Amino acid sequence: MTVTDTETTSAGTDACATAPTAPRAHPRPEGQDRYTISEVAVFTGLSAHTLRWYERIGLMSHVDRSHTGQRRFTNGDLDWLAFVGKLRLTGMPVAGMVRYAELVREGEHTFEERRELLEATRRDVRARIAELHDTLAVLDYKIEFYAGAPRAPERPSA
């Protein structure tokens, strides 16, 4: 993404969605970005039920509606959902993600608390990565052991 922490989506949420990599292409350009819930479900891999639940629990701000009441998501909403997906991968509890979303909606005066929440999550992720590195070393050792172990001769069939 190319947006900064201080920008917000049309849903009023923090748009700092992903790591500093190439931005994920949106299906439609700004101004033409009105997606139905089923289109967002296909694009994000989330179910319509999950998207409605995210909105109900406050993980997403109010999503715009058409004149018939149908949800209309924007590119900013897609960016927010991508960020939420990253938070889910960190193992952050849903309550922590909802708290982060609340802080974003409260405004810039919550930057410090948001940073602290993300730093705590980063510490947890780094600890899990260290555990996984240790686990990988054990697996590598065992694989090397078995690769060099002598094979028992096969018994002829009777």
C-alpha positions as CSV (number, residue, x, y, z in Angstrom):
1,M,0.0,0.0,0.0
2,T,1.1,3.5,-0.6
3,V,-1.0,5.2,2.0
4,T,0.2,6.5,5.3
5,D,-1.0,5.9,8.9
6,T,-2.8,9.2,9.0
7,E,-5.0,8.5,6.0
8,T,-8.3,7.0,6.5
9,T,-10.6,4.9,4.3
10,S,-14.1,5.9,3.5
11,A,-15.2,3.7,6.3
12,G,-13.2,5.8,8.7
13,T,-10.6,3.3,9.5
14,D,-6.8,3.4,9.5
15,A,-5.5,2.7,6.0
16,C,-2.0,1.5,7.0
17,A,-2.9,-2.0,5.9
18,T,0.1,-4.0,4.8
19,A,3.9,-4.2,5.0
20,P,6.0,-1.9,2.8
21,T,5.6,-4.0,-0.3
22,A,4.0,-3.3,-3.6
23,P,0.4,-2.2,-3.2
24,R,-2.2,-4.8,-3.9
25,A,-4.1,-3.9,-7.0
26,H,-7.7,-3.0,-6.6
27,P,-10.3,-4.5,-8.9
28,R,-11.6,-1.0,-9.7
29,P,-10.1,2.5,-9.7
30,E,-11.0,5.1,-7.1
31,G,-14.3,6.6,-7.8
32,Q,-15.7,3.4,-9.4
33,D,-15.0,1.3,-6.3
34,R,-18.4,0.2,-5.1
35,Y,-18.3,-3.5,-4.3
36,T,-21.1,-5.8,-3.2
37,I,-20.6,-8.1,-0.2
38,S,-20.3,-11.1,-2.6
39,E,-17.6,-9.3,-4.7
40,V,-15.7,-8.5,-1.5
41,A,-16.0,-12.1,-0.3
42,V,-14.5,-13.3,-3.6
43,F,-11.7,-10.8,-3.5
44,T,-10.8,-11.3,0.1
45,G,-11.6,-14.9,0.6
46,L,-13.8,-14.0,3.6
47,S,-17.4,-15.2,3.7
48,A,-20.3,-12.7,3.5
49,H,-21.2,-13.9,7.0
50,T,-17.7,-13.0,8.3
51,L,-17.8,-9.6,6.6
52,R,-21.2,-8.8,8.3
53,W,-19.8,-10.1,11.6
54,Y,-16.8,-7.8,11.3
55,E,-19.1,-4.9,10.8
56,R,-21.4,-5.9,13.7
57,I,-18.6,-6.3,16.3
58,G,-17.0,-3.0,15.3
59,L,-13.9,-4.4,13.4
60,M,-15.1,-2.4,10.4
61,S,-16.7,0.9,10.6
62,H,-20.0,1.7,9.0
63,V,-20.0,0.4,5.4
64,D,-21.9,2.6,3.0
65,R,-25.2,1.4,1.7
66,S,-27.0,1.7,-1.6
67,H,-30.4,3.3,-1.8
68,T,-31.8,-0.3,-1.4
69,G,-29.8,-0.9,1.7
70,Q,-27.2,-3.2,0.1
71,R,-23.6,-2.8,1.5
72,R,-21.2,-1.0,-0.8
73,F,-17.6,-1.5,0.0
74,T,-14.7,0.7,-1.2
75,N,-11.1,0.2,-2.1
76,G,-10.3,1.6,1.4
77,D,-12.5,-1.1,2.9
78,L,-10.5,-3.7,0.9
79,D,-7.3,-2.2,2.2
80,W,-8.6,-2.3,5.8
81,L,-9.6,-6.0,5.4
82,A,-6.2,-6.8,4.1
83,F,-4.7,-5.3,7.2
84,V,-7.1,-7.1,9.4
85,G,-6.0,-10.3,7.6
86,K,-2.4,-9.5,8.6
87,L,-3.4,-9.0,12.2
88,R,-5.2,-12.3,12.2
89,L,-2.1,-14.0,10.9
90,T,-0.1,-12.5,13.9
91,G,-2.5,-14.3,16.2
92,M,-3.9,-11.1,17.6
93,P,-7.1,-11.8,19.4
94,V,-10.3,-10.5,17.9
95,A,-10.8,-8.2,20.9
96,G,-7.3,-6.7,20.2
97,M,-8.2,-6.1,16.6
98,V,-11.5,-4.5,17.6
99,R,-9.7,-2.3,20.1
100,Y,-7.3,-1.2,17.4
101,A,-10.2,-0.3,15.1
102,E,-11.8,1.7,17.9
103,L,-8.6,3.6,18.4
104,V,-8.4,4.4,14.7
105,R,-11.9,5.8,14.8
106,E,-11.1,7.9,17.8
107,G,-8.5,9.8,15.9
108,E,-4.9,10.9,15.8
109,H,-4.6,11.4,19.6
110,T,-4.6,7.5,19.9
111,F,-1.4,7.1,17.8
112,E,0.7,6.2,20.9
113,E,-1.8,3.5,22.1
114,R,-2.0,2.1,18.6
115,R,1.8,1.9,18.3
116,E,2.0,0.2,21.7
117,L,-0.6,-2.4,20.7
118,L,1.2,-3.1,17.4
119,E,4.6,-3.3,19.2
120,A,3.2,-5.9,21.7
121,T,1.9,-7.9,18.7
122,R,5.3,-7.6,17.0
123,R,7.0,-9.0,20.2
124,D,4.6,-11.9,20.2
125,V,5.3,-12.6,16.5
126,R,9.0,-12.5,17.0
127,A,8.8,-14.9,19.9
128,R,6.7,-17.3,17.7
129,I,9.3,-17.0,14.9
130,A,12.1,-17.9,17.3
131,E,10.1,-20.9,18.5
132,L,9.6,-22.0,14.9
133,H,13.3,-21.5,14.1
134,D,14.1,-23.8,17.0
135,T,11.5,-26.3,15.8
136,L,12.9,-26.2,12.3
137,A,16.4,-26.9,13.6
138,V,15.2,-30.0,15.4
139,L,13.4,-31.2,12.3
140,D,16.5,-30.6,10.2
141,Y,18.6,-32.6,12.6
142,K,16.2,-35.5,12.6
143,I,15.9,-35.4,8.8
144,E,19.8,-35.5,8.5
145,F,19.9,-38.3,11.0
146,Y,17.4,-40.4,9.1
147,A,19.1,-39.6,5.8
148,G,22.4,-41.0,7.1
149,A,21.0,-44.0,9.0
150,P,21.7,-47.4,7.6
151,R,18.7,-49.2,6.1
152,A,17.6,-52.6,7.4
153,P,17.8,-55.2,4.6
154,E,14.4,-56.0,3.2
155,R,13.1,-59.4,4.0
156,P,12.2,-61.6,1.1
157,S,8.6,-62.3,0.7
158,A,7.4,-65.8,1.6
